[in-house]
C-alpha cells in the first residue's frame, strides 16, 4: 500500500479513494518515545531554535521514516507549513498541495477540493462512498464525546485521543474502528467521574498531553476539546457531500468563526472555564487577545514548547487557576 504523510487534517476521503495509507505526521511525531530526536534532526539540518516544535517534528519524521509523498496544506492552516513544504520538496519529497480558502465560501472550498481530487484522479463516487464509511467511525467518536460531557465517564485524555486520531484513523480504518468500539464499551461500563470543574481546552492540540490527567488531580476535567473535535467532524451528518463537510470545518478559518462554535459548546456543556493552549513561536498565539475578550468565562493561556510534559511553572498556574475556579463555584 502506498503511504502518504499529512501535516494536518485534509480531505482524507480523496486519499483513501486512491488506496493510500495516510499517516498524520503530527501523531507519528508526538506519540514516539523518542519524539525529541525528530526535533534534533530538524535543528541539525538548519531549522531555527525559534520555530514551532510541531514543524520541526514533522520534518524529522519525514526524513527519518523515509516518507516519499506528503500533502502540504499551504493555505488556511499554518504559515510555517509553506516553508516546510519548500524544504521537503527540495529534499526530493513529492508534495501534493492543498489549501483551505482564506474566504470561507462553499464555492471556493469546492474549487480547492476539486483541484486536490484532480491531482490523484477523479473518483468522486468512491470518495462519497468512503465519506459514508468514515461517517460510521465519526459517529463512534461522537459517542466518546457524549460519554465525556453527558455521562461524565470518559477522561479528558480519552476525549482528546479518540477525536484527534480521526485525522488519519491511525493509518488503518478497520483496526481503528475495532479499537474505538472496544474503548466505547469499556467507558460505558464505568462509573461516572466526579470532578467538580468542567473545562474546555481550545487551541492547537497540546505537546503536553499529560495536561488532562494533571487537571483531573485538581478536581477539574476537560469536557470539550475544540480542535480535536473539529478533526473528527462532529457535524458530518448535516453535510450533503464532501464540500459541505469541509466548509463546515471551523479550524482553518478565522477566530471569530471558531468562536461561534466554541461559545455554543461552552453553554451546551456547562463549562466553567477555558484553557487556551498556544505553542511557542506560533502565530496563532496572537488570537488569545480576541479569545480572551470574546469569552465570558475565565480563560487561562498556557504555552508549550519542546517538552512533552507540563513544566513546574505551568503546573503552578493550573493549580492557581483551578483553586480560583473552585472558590468561585463555592466548592470548598
Ligand atoms: S502550532 Fe502553530 S506554528 Fe506550529 S504547526 Fe501548528 S499552526 Fe503551525
Boltz pocket constraint, residues with backbone or C-beta under 6 A from the ligand:
constraints:
  - pocket:
      binder: B
      contacts: [[A, 52], [A, 53], [A, 54], [A, 55], [A, 77], [A, 78], [A, 79], [A, 80], [A, 81], [A, 204], [A, 279], [A, 280], [A, 281], [A, 282], [A, 283], [A, 284]]
      max_distance: 6.0
